[in-house]
Amino acid sequence: MKAYQADIAKFEGTDTQVFGLSVDSVPANREFATKNGITFPLLSDFKRTVVKDYGLFNEEGGYGNRATFVIDKDGIIQHIDEGNVAIDPSSVEDACNILTHKKATP
Amino acid sequence: MIKRTLGLLFLLGTVVAIAAAQTPTPSPTPARTPPPAPHTNLKVGQAAPDFTLPSTAIGPDGRGMRFKLSDFKGKKNVVLAFYVLAFTGG
């Protein structure tokens, strides 16, 4: 999350909205955001419906797993990072840049 | 000359054999094993499942904002970073 915050300007430059998403409550996420200086919205999936829809629900632990999805303006998934790879936002940035270039040259 | 070359080759062969015989040092096992990670069933090219969720963002009315993924259709790309608060050291 911190890595994403550091690169938020790059994302915004590519016409992209960044969201964090976890199964934690809004107050818990707000505290986390304040502590770590995170300015993009953190979504609370406390009912675990979204982590289940995205196949990321860990039945044993009762929490969502780490993954990053890049969704284009048509609502289509264009890039997926899973596991510890998802900590590093660089491949996601590349995917966003590709989407921006797509738009520039139809 | 030929004898010397052969001797050198033999020596080289011996060195390689010794190197190969040495068992590789086992890589240190991580102190904390990551939790079992189920993989997403979604694939690139598929439509992202829609959702509406509350967030940490505060709206102009001073209340917490809710976001709907499909509201961004035709407007912005969306990066959705699923994270685990309990495992996020920073």
N, CA and C atoms of all chains as a GROMACS GRO file, in nm:
protein
  588
    1MET      N    1   0.083  -0.121   0.000
    1MET     CA    2   0.000   0.000   0.000
    1MET      C    3   0.087   0.126   0.000
    2LYS      N    4   0.195   0.120   0.074
    2LYS     CA    5   0.286   0.235   0.080
    2LYS      C    6   0.348   0.260  -0.056
    3ALA      N    7   0.382   0.149  -0.124
    3ALA     CA    8   0.443   0.161  -0.257
    3ALA      C    9   0.345   0.228  -0.353
    4TYR      N   10   0.218   0.196  -0.339
    4TYR     CA   11   0.118   0.257  -0.426
    4TYR      C   12   0.105   0.405  -0.396
    5GLN      N   13   0.110   0.438  -0.268
    5GLN     CA   14   0.098   0.578  -0.229
    5GLN      C   15   0.214   0.660  -0.288
    6ALA      N   16   0.334   0.602  -0.284
    6ALA     CA   17   0.451   0.672  -0.336
    6ALA      C   18   0.438   0.700  -0.485
    7ASP      N   19   0.364   0.616  -0.555
    7ASP     CA   20   0.354   0.628  -0.701
    7ASP      C   21   0.218   0.681  -0.748
    8ILE      N   22   0.142   0.733  -0.654
    8ILE     CA   23   0.004   0.775  -0.687
    8ILE      C   24   0.000   0.878  -0.801
    9ALA      N   25   0.098   0.966  -0.806
    9ALA     CA   26   0.101   1.068  -0.911
    9ALA      C   27   0.110   1.005  -1.050
   10LYS      N   28   0.188   0.898  -1.058
   10LYS     CA   29   0.202   0.826  -1.186
   10LYS      C   30   0.069   0.769  -1.229
   11PHE      N   31  -0.002   0.712  -1.134
   11PHE     CA   32  -0.132   0.653  -1.166
   11PHE      C   33  -0.231   0.759  -1.211
   12GLU      N   34  -0.232   0.869  -1.138
   12GLU     CA   35  -0.326   0.975  -1.172
   12GLU      C   36  -0.294   1.033  -1.309
   13GLY      N   37  -0.165   1.031  -1.343
   13GLY     CA   38  -0.123   1.078  -1.474
   13GLY      C   39  -0.175   0.991  -1.587
   14THR      N   40  -0.211   0.868  -1.555
   14THR     CA   41  -0.261   0.779  -1.659
   14THR      C   42  -0.414   0.767  -1.654
   15ASP      N   43  -0.478   0.866  -1.594
   15ASP     CA   44  -0.624   0.870  -1.594
   15ASP      C   45  -0.684   0.748  -1.522
   16THR      N   46  -0.629   0.722  -1.406
   16THR     CA   47  -0.664   0.600  -1.334
   16THR      C   48  -0.703   0.629  -1.190
   17GLN      N   49  -0.807   0.562  -1.144
   17GLN     CA   50  -0.846   0.571  -1.004
   17GLN      C   51  -0.790   0.451  -0.930
   18VAL      N   52  -0.716   0.478  -0.820
   18VAL     CA   53  -0.659   0.370  -0.739
   18VAL      C   54  -0.747   0.346  -0.617
   19PHE      N   55  -0.774   0.219  -0.590
   19PHE     CA   56  -0.845   0.180  -0.468
   19PHE      C   57  -0.766   0.071  -0.397
   20GLY      N   58  -0.764   0.079  -0.266
   20GLY     CA   59  -0.720  -0.035  -0.186
   20GLY      C   60  -0.847  -0.108  -0.145
   21LEU      N   61  -0.840  -0.237  -0.122
   21LEU     CA   62  -0.959  -0.310  -0.080
   21LEU      C   63  -0.920  -0.420   0.018
   22SER      N   64  -0.986  -0.420   0.133
   22SER     CA   65  -0.962  -0.527   0.230
   22SER      C   66  -1.093  -0.561   0.299
   23VAL      N   67  -1.089  -0.665   0.380
   23VAL     CA   68  -1.211  -0.707   0.450
   23VAL      C   69  -1.224  -0.638   0.587
   24ASP      N   70  -1.138  -0.539   0.610
   24ASP     CA   71  -1.140  -0.469   0.739
   24ASP      C   72  -1.247  -0.360   0.740
   25SER      N   73  -1.281  -0.316   0.860
   25SER     CA   74  -1.385  -0.214   0.875
   25SER      C   75  -1.333  -0.078   0.829
   26VAL      N   76  -1.426   0.013   0.802
   26VAL     CA   77  -1.388   0.149   0.761
   26VAL      C   78  -1.301   0.216   0.869
   27PRO      N   79  -1.339   0.210   0.998
   27PRO     CA   80  -1.253   0.273   1.100
   27PRO      C   81  -1.112   0.214   1.103
   28ALA      N   82  -1.099   0.081   1.088
   28ALA     CA   83  -0.967   0.017   1.090
   28ALA      C   84  -0.885   0.065   0.970
   29ASN      N   85  -0.950   0.073   0.854
   29ASN     CA   86  -0.880   0.119   0.734
   29ASN      C   87  -0.842   0.266   0.744
   30ARG      N   88  -0.930   0.343   0.808
   30ARG     CA   89  -0.903   0.487   0.821
   30ARG      C   90  -0.779   0.508   0.908
   31GLU      N   91  -0.770   0.430   1.014
   31GLU     CA   92  -0.654   0.438   1.103
   31GLU      C   93  -0.528   0.400   1.026
   32PHE      N   94  -0.539   0.293   0.947
   32PHE     CA   95  -0.427   0.245   0.866
   32PHE      C   96  -0.383   0.352   0.766
   33ALA      N   97  -0.481   0.417   0.703
   33ALA     CA   98  -0.452   0.521   0.604
   33ALA      C   99  -0.382   0.640   0.668
   34THR      N  100  -0.432   0.680   0.784
   34THR     CA  101  -0.374   0.795   0.854
   34THR      C  102  -0.230   0.765   0.895
   35LYS      N  103  -0.211   0.647   0.951
   35LYS     CA  104  -0.079   0.605   0.997
   35LYS      C  105   0.023   0.602   0.885
   36ASN      N  106  -0.020   0.559   0.767
   36ASN     CA  107   0.072   0.538   0.656
   36ASN      C  108   0.065   0.646   0.548
   37GLY      N  109  -0.014   0.751   0.575
   37GLY     CA  110  -0.023   0.862   0.480
   37GLY      C  111  -0.084   0.823   0.347
   38ILE      N  112  -0.183   0.734   0.350
   38ILE     CA  113  -0.247   0.690   0.225
   38ILE      C  114  -0.365   0.783   0.192
   39THR      N  115  -0.362   0.839   0.072
   39THR     CA  116  -0.464   0.937   0.035
   39THR      C  117  -0.570   0.879  -0.059
   40PHE      N  118  -0.543   0.766  -0.122
   40PHE     CA  119  -0.646   0.709  -0.210
   40PHE      C  120  -0.747   0.631  -0.126
   41PRO      N  121  -0.871   0.616  -0.175
   41PRO     CA  122  -0.973   0.551  -0.093
   41PRO      C  123  -0.944   0.403  -0.067
   42LEU      N  124  -0.968   0.361   0.055
   42LEU     CA  125  -0.960   0.219   0.091
   42LEU      C  126  -1.102   0.168   0.108
   43LEU      N  127  -1.135   0.063   0.033
   43LEU     CA  128  -1.271   0.008   0.037
   43LEU      C  129  -1.280  -0.102   0.142
   44SER      N  130  -1.394  -0.106   0.209
   44SER     CA  131  -1.415  -0.208   0.312
   44SER      C  132  -1.514  -0.315   0.264
   45ASP      N  133  -1.463  -0.433   0.243
   45ASP     CA  134  -1.547  -0.545   0.200
   45ASP      C  135  -1.574  -0.634   0.320
   46PHE      N  136  -1.638  -0.576   0.422
   46PHE     CA  137  -1.656  -0.650   0.547
   46PHE      C  138  -1.752  -0.768   0.534
   47LYS      N  139  -1.836  -0.767   0.430
   47LYS     CA  140  -1.926  -0.882   0.407
   47LYS      C  141  -1.857  -0.990   0.325
   48ARG      N  142  -1.737  -0.962   0.280
   48ARG     CA  143  -1.655  -1.057   0.203
   48ARG      C  144  -1.718  -1.100   0.071
   49THR      N  145  -1.807  -1.018   0.018
   49THR     CA  146  -1.871  -1.054  -0.109
   49THR      C  147  -1.777  -1.030  -0.227
   50VAL      N  148  -1.702  -0.920  -0.221
   50VAL     CA  149  -1.616  -0.886  -0.334
   50VAL      C  150  -1.494  -0.978  -0.340
   51VAL      N  151  -1.433  -1.006  -0.225
   51VAL     CA  152  -1.317  -1.098  -0.226
   51VAL      C  153  -1.361  -1.236  -0.276
   52LYS      N  154  -1.486  -1.274  -0.248
   52LYS     CA  155  -1.537  -1.402  -0.299
   52LYS      C  156  -1.560  -1.394  -0.450
   53ASP      N  157  -1.620  -1.283  -0.496
   53ASP     CA  158  -1.643  -1.264  -0.640
   53ASP      C  159  -1.513  -1.269  -0.719
   54TYR      N  160  -1.406  -1.219  -0.659
   54TYR     CA  161  -1.278  -1.214  -0.728
   54TYR      C  162  -1.192  -1.337  -0.697
   55GLY      N  163  -1.251  -1.433  -0.628
   55GLY     CA  164  -1.180  -1.559  -0.601
   55GLY      C  165  -1.063  -1.544  -0.506
   56LEU      N  166  -1.069  -1.446  -0.416
   56LEU     CA  167  -0.954  -1.418  -0.330
   56LEU      C  168  -0.984  -1.442  -0.182
   57PHE      N  169  -1.097  -1.507  -0.156
   57PHE     CA  170  -1.132  -1.528  -0.015
   57PHE      C  171  -1.059  -1.649   0.040
   58ASN      N  172  -0.992  -1.629   0.151
   58ASN     CA  173  -0.921  -1.737   0.218
   58ASN      C  174  -1.014  -1.795   0.324
   59GLU      N  175  -1.074  -1.912   0.292
   59GLU     CA  176  -1.174  -1.973   0.380
   59GLU      C  177  -1.118  -2.000   0.519
   60GLU      N  178  -0.994  -2.047   0.523
   60GLU     CA  179  -0.933  -2.082   0.650
   60GLU      C  180  -0.912  -1.960   0.740
   61GLY      N  181  -0.857  -1.856   0.680
   61GLY     CA  182  -0.822  -1.739   0.759
   61GLY      C  183  -0.935  -1.638   0.770
   62GLY      N  184  -1.034  -1.648   0.681
   62GLY     CA  185  -1.146  -1.554   0.684
   62GLY      C  186  -1.111  -1.416   0.632
   63TYR      N  187  -1.006  -1.410   0.550
   63TYR     CA  188  -0.967  -1.280   0.496
   63TYR      C  189  -0.943  -1.291   0.346
   64GLY      N  190  -0.924  -1.178   0.281
   64GLY     CA  191  -0.896  -1.176   0.138
   64GLY      C  192  -0.748  -1.190   0.114
   65ASN      N  193  -0.710  -1.239  -0.002
   65ASN     CA  194  -0.569  -1.249  -0.035
   65ASN      C  195  -0.523  -1.128  -0.114
   66ARG      N  196  -0.391  -1.116  -0.122
   66ARG     CA  197  -0.332  -1.003  -0.190
   66ARG      C  198  -0.336  -1.024  -0.342
   67ALA      N  199  -0.384  -0.925  -0.412
   67ALA     CA  200  -0.385  -0.928  -0.558
   67ALA      C  201  -0.418  -0.788  -0.609
   68THR      N  202  -0.376  -0.759  -0.729
   68THR     CA  203  -0.408  -0.629  -0.787
   68THR      C  204  -0.466  -0.650  -0.926
   69PHE      N  205  -0.577  -0.582  -0.953
   69PHE     CA  206  -0.643  -0.590  -1.083
   69PHE      C  207  -0.640  -0.452  -1.149
   70VAL      N  208  -0.611  -0.450  -1.277
   70VAL     CA  209  -0.625  -0.328  -1.355
   70VAL      C  210  -0.746  -0.346  -1.444
   71ILE      N  211  -0.842  -0.254  -1.429
   71ILE     CA  212  -0.970  -0.263  -1.502
   71ILE      C  213  -0.978  -0.143  -1.595
   72ASP      N  214  -1.004  -0.166  -1.722
   72ASP     CA  215  -1.007  -0.054  -1.818
   72ASP      C  216  -1.142   0.017  -1.816
   73LYS      N  217  -1.155   0.116  -1.901
   73LYS     CA  218  -1.276   0.200  -1.901
   73LYS      C  219  -1.401   0.126  -1.949
   74ASP      N  220  -1.381   0.010  -2.009
   74ASP     CA  221  -1.496  -0.073  -2.049
   74ASP      C  222  -1.532  -0.174  -1.940
   75GLY      N  223  -1.463  -0.167  -1.827
   75GLY     CA  224  -1.492  -0.260  -1.717
   75GLY      C  225  -1.429  -0.397  -1.738
   76ILE      N  226  -1.330  -0.405  -1.829
   76ILE     CA  227  -1.264  -0.532  -1.860
   76ILE      C  228  -1.130  -0.540  -1.787
   77ILE      N  229  -1.102  -0.658  -1.729
   77ILE     CA  230  -0.975  -0.679  -1.659
   77ILE      C  231  -0.862  -0.683  -1.763
   78GLN      N  232  -0.762  -0.599  -1.741
   78GLN     CA  233  -0.649  -0.592  -1.836
   78GLN      C  234  -0.519  -0.645  -1.779
   79HIS      N  235  -0.515  -0.658  -1.647
   79HIS     CA  236  -0.390  -0.703  -1.584
   79HIS      C  237  -0.420  -0.758  -1.445
   80ILE      N  238  -0.352  -0.867  -1.409
   80ILE     CA  239  -0.369  -0.924  -1.275
   80ILE      C  240  -0.232  -0.954  -1.215
   81ASP      N  241  -0.211  -0.908  -1.094
   81ASP     CA  242  -0.094  -0.944  -1.015
   81ASP      C  243  -0.144  -1.019  -0.894
   82GLU      N  244  -0.082  -1.133  -0.861
   82GLU     CA  245  -0.128  -1.207  -0.743
   82GLU      C  246  -0.013  -1.234  -0.648
   83GLY      N  247  -0.047  -1.252  -0.524
   83GLY     CA  248   0.052  -1.287  -0.422
   83GLY      C  249   0.148  -1.173  -0.395
   84ASN      N  250   0.271  -1.207  -0.363
   84ASN     CA  251   0.367  -1.106  -0.322
   84ASN      C  252   0.411  -1.014  -0.436
   85VAL      N  253   0.389  -1.058  -0.560
   85VAL     CA  254   0.419  -0.973  -0.676
   85VAL      C  255   0.335  -0.845  -0.667
   86ALA      N  256   0.216  -0.860  -0.610
   86ALA     CA  257   0.121  -0.748  -0.604
   86ALA      C  258   0.168  -0.634  -0.514
   87ILE      N  259   0.274  -0.656  -0.438
   87ILE     CA  260   0.325  -0.548  -0.352
   87ILE      C  261   0.393  -0.441  -0.437
   88ASP      N  262   0.459  -0.486  -0.543
   88ASP     CA  263   0.533  -0.394  -0.631
   88ASP      C  264   0.439  -0.342  -0.740
   89PRO      N  265   0.413  -0.212  -0.741
   89PRO     CA  266   0.316  -0.160  -0.838
   89PRO      C  267   0.370  -0.139  -0.980
   90SER      N  268   0.498  -0.169  -1.005
   90SER     CA  269   0.555  -0.132  -1.135
   90SER      C  270   0.487  -0.198  -1.254
   91SER      N  271   0.452  -0.327  -1.242
   91SER     CA  272   0.388  -0.394  -1.356
   91SER      C  273   0.247  -0.340  -1.378
   92VAL      N  274   0.184  -0.297  -1.268
   92VAL     CA  275   0.051  -0.236  -1.278
   92VAL      C  276   0.062  -0.100  -1.348
   93GLU      N  277   0.167  -0.028  -1.315
   93GLU     CA  278   0.191   0.101  -1.379
   93GLU      C  279   0.208   0.084  -1.529
   94ASP      N  280   0.286  -0.018  -1.567
   94ASP     CA  281   0.307  -0.045  -1.709
   94ASP      C  282   0.175  -0.072  -1.778
   95ALA      N  283   0.089  -0.152  -1.713
   95ALA     CA  284  -0.041  -0.186  -1.770
   95ALA      C  285  -0.125  -0.060  -1.790
   96CYS      N  286  -0.120   0.032  -1.693
   96CYS     CA  287  -0.195   0.157  -1.702
   96CYS      C  288  -0.142   0.243  -1.816
   97ASN      N  289  -0.010   0.244  -1.831
   97ASN     CA  290   0.049   0.323  -1.938
   97ASN      C  291   0.008   0.269  -2.074
   98ILE      N  292   0.001   0.137  -2.085
   98ILE     CA  293  -0.041   0.075  -2.211
   98ILE      C  294  -0.185   0.117  -2.243
   99LEU      N  295  -0.270   0.117  -2.142
   99LEU     CA  296  -0.411   0.156  -2.161
   99LEU      C  297  -0.420   0.301  -2.209
  100THR      N  298  -0.336   0.386  -2.152
  100THR     CA  299  -0.337   0.527  -2.190
  100THR      C  300  -0.293   0.543  -2.335
  101HIS      N  301  -0.192   0.467  -2.373
  101HIS     CA  302  -0.142   0.476  -2.511
  101HIS      C  303  -0.245   0.423  -2.609
  102LYS      N  304  -0.317   0.322  -2.565
  102LYS     CA  305  -0.425   0.265  -2.647
  102LYS      C  306  -0.526   0.374  -2.683
  103LYS      N  307  -0.558   0.452  -2.580
  103LYS     CA  308  -0.656   0.559  -2.596
  103LYS      C  309  -0.603   0.666  -2.693
  104ALA      N  310  -0.472   0.694  -2.682
  104ALA     CA  311  -0.412   0.799  -2.763
  104ALA      C  312  -0.408   0.760  -2.911
  105THR      N  313  -0.386   0.630  -2.938
  105THR     CA  314  -0.382   0.586  -3.077
  105THR      C  315  -0.486   0.476  -3.099
  106PRO      N  316  -0.606   0.516  -3.133
  106PRO     CA  317  -0.712   0.416  -3.148
  106PRO      C  318  -0.694   0.328  -3.273
  107MET      N  319   5.358  -3.225  -2.582
  107MET     CA  320   5.253  -3.122  -2.595
  107MET      C  321   5.114  -3.183  -2.579
  108ILE      N  322   5.091  -3.292  -2.657
  108ILE     CA  323   4.961  -3.360  -2.649
  108ILE      C  324   4.939  -3.413  -2.508
  109LYS      N  325   5.048  -3.468  -2.451
  109LYS     CA  326   5.041  -3.525  -2.317
  109LYS      C  327   5.002  -3.418  -2.215
  110ARG      N  328   5.062  -3.300  -2.236
  110ARG     CA  329   5.035  -3.190  -2.143
  110ARG      C  330   4.889  -3.146  -2.152
  111THR      N  331   4.842  -3.140  -2.275
  111THR     CA  332   4.702  -3.099  -2.297
  111THR      C  333   4.608  -3.199  -2.232
  112LEU      N  334   4.638  -3.327  -2.253
  112LEU     CA  335   4.554  -3.433  -2.195
  112LEU      C  336   4.553  -3.424  -2.043
  113GLY      N  337   4.671  -3.399  -1.987
  113GLY     CA  338   4.683  -3.387  -1.842
  113GLY      C  339   4.600  -3.271  -1.790
  114LEU      N  340   4.604  -3.163  -1.866
  114LEU     CA  341   4.527  -3.043  -1.828
  114LEU      C  342   4.377  -3.072  -1.830
  115LEU      N  343   4.338  -3.143  -1.938
  115LEU     CA  344   4.195  -3.178  -1.952
  115LEU      C  345   4.150  -3.267  -1.837
  116PHE      N  346   4.237  -3.361  -1.800
  116PHE     CA  347   4.206  -3.452  -1.690
  116PHE      C  348   4.187  -3.374  -1.560
  117LEU      N  349   4.277  -3.279  -1.541
  117LEU     CA  350   4.272  -3.196  -1.421
  117LEU      C  351   4.141  -3.117  -1.417
  118LEU      N  352   4.108  -3.062  -1.533
  118LEU     CA  353   3.986  -2.982  -1.546
  118LEU      C  354   3.863  -3.067  -1.514
  119GLY      N  355   3.866  -3.190  -1.570
  119GLY     CA  356   3.755  -3.284  -1.548
  119GLY      C  357   3.739  -3.315  -1.402
  120THR      N  358   3.850  -3.333  -1.334
  120THR     CA  359   3.847  -3.364  -1.191
  120THR      C  360   3.785  -3.250  -1.111
  121VAL      N  361   3.826  -3.130  -1.146
  121VAL     CA  362   3.773  -3.010  -1.077
  121VAL      C  363   3.622  -3.000  -1.094
  122VAL      N  364   3.576  -3.023  -1.220
  122VAL     CA  365   3.432  -3.015  -1.248
  122VAL      C  366   3.356  -3.122  -1.169
  123ALA      N  367   3.417  -3.242  -1.164
  123ALA     CA  368   3.352  -3.353  -1.093
  123ALA      C  369   3.337  -3.321  -0.944
  124ILE      N  370   3.441  -3.263  -0.888
  124ILE     CA  371   3.438  -3.228  -0.745
  124ILE      C  372   3.330  -3.122  -0.720
  125ALA      N  373   3.326  -3.023  -0.810
  125ALA     CA  374   3.228  -2.915  -0.795
  125ALA      C  375   3.087  -2.969  -0.802
  126ALA      N  376   3.065  -3.065  -0.894
  126ALA     CA  377   2.931  -3.121  -0.912
  126ALA      C  378   2.891  -3.208  -0.794
  127ALA      N  379   2.994  -3.273  -0.732
  127ALA     CA  380   2.965  -3.364  -0.622
  127ALA      C  381   2.921  -3.290  -0.496
  128GLN      N  382   2.965  -3.165  -0.487
  128GLN     CA  383   2.928  -3.089  -0.367
  128GLN      C  384   2.777  -3.063  -0.365
  129THR      N  385   2.718  -3.096  -0.255
  129THR     CA  386   2.573  -3.075  -0.246
  129THR      C  387   2.545  -2.924  -0.230
  130PRO      N  388   2.445  -2.874  -0.301
  130PRO     CA  389   2.415  -2.731  -0.287
  130PRO      C  390   2.367  -2.699  -0.146
  131THR      N  391   2.409  -2.586  -0.095
  131THR     CA  392   2.367  -2.548   0.040
  131THR      C  393   2.217  -2.517   0.039
  132PRO      N  394   2.144  -2.576   0.131
  132PRO     CA  395   1.999  -2.550   0.130
  132PRO      C  396   1.968  -2.403   0.157
  133SER      N  397   1.874  -2.350   0.079
  133SER     CA  398   1.838  -2.208   0.100
  133SER      C  399   1.764  -2.196   0.233
  134PRO      N  400   1.790  -2.089   0.307
  134PRO     CA  401   1.724  -2.076   0.438
  134PRO      C  402   1.572  -2.066   0.422
  135THR      N  403   1.504  -2.143   0.505
  135THR     CA  404   1.357  -2.141   0.497
  135THR      C  405   1.306  -2.011   0.560
  136PRO      N  406   1.204  -1.950   0.499
  136PRO     CA  407   1.154  -1.825   0.557
  136PRO      C  408   1.097  -1.847   0.696
  137ALA      N  409   1.122  -1.752   0.783
  137ALA     CA  410   1.078  -1.765   0.921
  137ALA      C  411   0.925  -1.772   0.930
  138ARG      N  412   0.859  -1.693   0.844
  138ARG     CA  413   0.713  -1.689   0.846
  138ARG      C  414   0.662  -1.740   0.712
  139THR      N  415   0.592  -1.852   0.714
  139THR     CA  416   0.539  -1.904   0.588
  139THR      C  417   0.412  -1.826   0.553
  140PRO      N  418   0.400  -1.785   0.426
  140PRO     CA  419   0.280  -1.709   0.389
  140PRO      C  420   0.156  -1.796   0.396
  141PRO      N  421   0.039  -1.737   0.420
  141PRO     CA  422  -0.084  -1.815   0.426
  141PRO      C  423  -0.115  -1.877   0.291
  142PRO      N  424  -0.185  -1.991   0.288
  142PRO     CA  425  -0.220  -2.051   0.160
  142PRO      C  426  -0.303  -1.952   0.076
  143ALA      N  427  -0.263  -1.934  -0.047
  143ALA     CA  428  -0.326  -1.832  -0.130
  143ALA      C  429  -0.413  -1.892  -0.240
  144PRO      N  430  -0.544  -1.884  -0.227
  144PRO     CA  431  -0.628  -1.929  -0.338
  144PRO      C  432  -0.612  -1.833  -0.455
  145HIS      N  433  -0.608  -1.889  -0.575
  145HIS     CA  434  -0.587  -1.803  -0.690
  145HIS      C  435  -0.720  -1.757  -0.747
  146THR      N  436  -0.717  -1.638  -0.801
  146THR     CA  437  -0.839  -1.583  -0.858
  146THR      C  438  -0.886  -1.668  -0.976
  147ASN      N  439  -1.016  -1.677  -0.990
  147ASN     CA  440  -1.074  -1.751  -1.102
  147ASN      C  441  -1.092  -1.659  -1.223
  148LEU      N  442  -1.065  -1.530  -1.203
  148LEU     CA  443  -1.084  -1.434  -1.310
  148LEU      C  444  -0.961  -1.429  -1.400
  149LYS      N  445  -0.985  -1.392  -1.526
  149LYS     CA  446  -0.876  -1.385  -1.622
  149LYS      C  447  -0.878  -1.251  -1.694
  150VAL      N  448  -0.761  -1.215  -1.746
  150VAL     CA  449  -0.750  -1.094  -1.828
  150VAL      C  450  -0.845  -1.108  -1.947
  151GLY      N  451  -0.921  -1.002  -1.974
  151GLY     CA  452  -1.016  -1.004  -2.085
  151GLY      C  453  -1.159  -1.025  -2.039
  152GLN      N  454  -1.175  -1.067  -1.912
  152GLN     CA  455  -1.309  -1.086  -1.856
  152GLN      C  456  -1.360  -0.956  -1.796
  153ALA      N  457  -1.491  -0.945  -1.784
  153ALA     CA  458  -1.549  -0.827  -1.719
  153ALA      C  459  -1.524  -0.837  -1.568
  154ALA      N  460  -1.486  -0.726  -1.507
  154ALA     CA  461  -1.462  -0.724  -1.363
  154ALA      C  462  -1.596  -0.725  -1.291
  155PRO      N  463  -1.613  -0.814  -1.192
  155PRO     CA  464  -1.740  -0.816  -1.117
  155PRO      C  465  -1.766  -0.681  -1.051
  156ASP      N  466  -1.888  -0.632  -1.066
  156ASP     CA  467  -1.921  -0.500  -1.011
  156ASP      C  468  -1.942  -0.508  -0.860
  157PHE      N  469  -1.927  -0.395  -0.794
  157PHE     CA  470  -1.951  -0.390  -0.649
  157PHE      C  471  -1.978  -0.247  -0.607
  158THR      N  472  -2.039  -0.232  -0.493
  158THR     CA  473  -2.053  -0.103  -0.427
  158THR      C  474  -2.005  -0.122  -0.284
  159LEU      N  475  -1.906  -0.041  -0.244
  159LEU     CA  476  -1.848  -0.059  -0.110
  159LEU      C  477  -1.826   0.075  -0.040
  160PRO      N  478  -1.838   0.075   0.094
  160PRO     CA  479  -1.801   0.196   0.170
  160PRO      C  480  -1.649   0.213   0.171
  161SER      N  481  -1.605   0.335   0.188
  161SER     CA  482  -1.459   0.360   0.184
  161SER      C  483  -1.416   0.458   0.292
  162THR      N  484  -1.286   0.478   0.296
  162THR     CA  485  -1.227   0.571   0.393
  162THR      C  486  -1.243   0.716   0.347
  163ALA      N  487  -1.277   0.737   0.219
  163ALA     CA  488  -1.289   0.873   0.166
  163ALA      C  489  -1.410   0.944   0.225
  164ILE      N  490  -1.393   1.072   0.252
  164ILE     CA  491  -1.501   1.153   0.306
  164ILE      C  492  -1.559   1.238   0.192
  165GLY      N  493  -1.689   1.231   0.175
  165GLY     CA  494  -1.755   1.307   0.069
  165GLY      C  495  -1.777   1.452   0.106
  166PRO      N  496  -1.828   1.532   0.012
  166PRO     CA  497  -1.852   1.675   0.040
  166PRO      C  498  -1.955   1.696   0.153
  167ASP      N  499  -2.037   1.595   0.176
  167ASP     CA  500  -2.137   1.606   0.283
  167ASP      C  501  -2.078   1.567   0.420
  168GLY      N  502  -1.947   1.537   0.424
  168GLY     CA  503  -1.883   1.502   0.549
  168GLY      C  504  -1.904   1.358   0.590
  169ARG      N  505  -1.970   1.280   0.503
  169ARG     CA  506  -1.995   1.139   0.535
  169ARG      C  507  -1.903   1.050   0.450
  170GLY      N  508  -1.885   0.928   0.496
  170GLY     CA  509  -1.801   0.833   0.424
  170GLY      C  510  -1.857   0.805   0.286
  171MET      N  511  -1.770   0.802   0.186
  171MET     CA  512  -1.815   0.781   0.048
  171MET      C  513  -1.824   0.633   0.014
  172ARG      N  514  -1.924   0.601  -0.067
  172ARG     CA  515  -1.937   0.466  -0.120
  172ARG      C  516  -1.895   0.472  -0.267
  173PHE      N  517  -1.830   0.368  -0.313
  173PHE     CA  518  -1.787   0.365  -0.453
  173PHE      C  519  -1.846   0.245  -0.525
  174LYS      N  520  -1.892   0.272  -0.649
  174LYS     CA  521  -1.944   0.165  -0.732
  174LYS      C  522  -1.851   0.151  -0.852
  175LEU      N  523  -1.802   0.031  -0.874
  175LEU     CA  524  -1.705   0.010  -0.982
  175LEU      C  525  -1.760   0.055  -1.117
  176SER      N  526  -1.885   0.020  -1.146
  176SER     CA  527  -1.940   0.052  -1.280
  176SER      C  528  -1.958   0.202  -1.304
  177ASP      N  529  -1.951   0.282  -1.195
  177ASP     CA  530  -1.958   0.428  -1.212
  177ASP      C  531  -1.837   0.482  -1.289
  178PHE      N  532  -1.730   0.404  -1.294
  178PHE     CA  533  -1.607   0.450  -1.360
  178PHE      C  534  -1.604   0.411  -1.508
  179LYS      N  535  -1.705   0.335  -1.550
  179LYS     CA  536  -1.712   0.291  -1.691
  179LYS      C  537  -1.714   0.412  -1.783
  180GLY      N  538  -1.628   0.410  -1.883
  180GLY     CA  539  -1.622   0.519  -1.980
  180GLY      C  540  -1.553   0.643  -1.928
  181LYS      N  541  -1.508   0.640  -1.801
  181LYS     CA  542  -1.445   0.759  -1.741
  181LYS      C  543  -1.298   0.735  -1.706
  182LYS      N  544  -1.274   0.632  -1.627
  182LYS     CA  545  -1.139   0.609  -1.576
  182LYS      C  546  -1.106   0.460  -1.573
  183ASN      N  547  -0.977   0.432  -1.583
  183ASN     CA  548  -0.930   0.296  -1.552
  183ASN      C  549  -0.932   0.284  -1.400
  184VAL      N  550  -0.943   0.163  -1.351
  184VAL     CA  551  -0.944   0.142  -1.206
  184VAL      C  552  -0.834   0.041  -1.169
  185VAL      N  553  -0.753   0.078  -1.071
  185VAL     CA  554  -0.659  -0.016  -1.011
  185VAL      C  555  -0.719  -0.059  -0.879
  186LEU      N  556  -0.742  -0.189  -0.867
  186LEU     CA  557  -0.802  -0.243  -0.746
  186LEU      C  558  -0.698  -0.328  -0.675
  187ALA      N  559  -0.646  -0.275  -0.565
  187ALA     CA  560  -0.538  -0.345  -0.493
  187ALA      C  561  -0.596  -0.412  -0.369
  188PHE      N  562  -0.619  -0.543  -0.378
  188PHE     CA  563  -0.665  -0.620  -0.262
  188PHE      C  564  -0.545  -0.637  -0.169
  189TYR      N  565  -0.563  -0.606  -0.043
  189TYR     CA  566  -0.454  -0.624   0.052
  189TYR      C  567  -0.506  -0.685   0.179
  190VAL      N  568  -0.414  -0.733   0.262
  190VAL     CA  569  -0.450  -0.794   0.389
  190VAL      C  570  -0.391  -0.706   0.498
  191LEU      N  571  -0.476  -0.635   0.566
  191LEU     CA  572  -0.430  -0.538   0.666
  191LEU      C  573  -0.339  -0.603   0.771
  192ALA      N  574  -0.379  -0.722   0.816
  192ALA     CA  575  -0.304  -0.791   0.921
  192ALA      C  576  -0.162  -0.828   0.877
  193PHE      N  577  -0.143  -0.845   0.743
  193PHE     CA  578  -0.012  -0.886   0.694
  193PHE      C  579   0.063  -0.771   0.628
  194THR      N  580   0.004  -0.652   0.632
  194THR     CA  581   0.068  -0.538   0.567
  194THR      C  582   0.153  -0.465   0.669
  195GLY      N  583   0.281  -0.492   0.663
  195GLY     CA  584   0.373  -0.429   0.757
  195GLY      C  585   0.385  -0.280   0.733
  196GLY      N  586   0.360  -0.239   0.614
  196GLY     CA  587   0.372  -0.098   0.583
  196GLY      C  588   0.327  -0.067   0.442
   0.00000   0.00000   0.00000
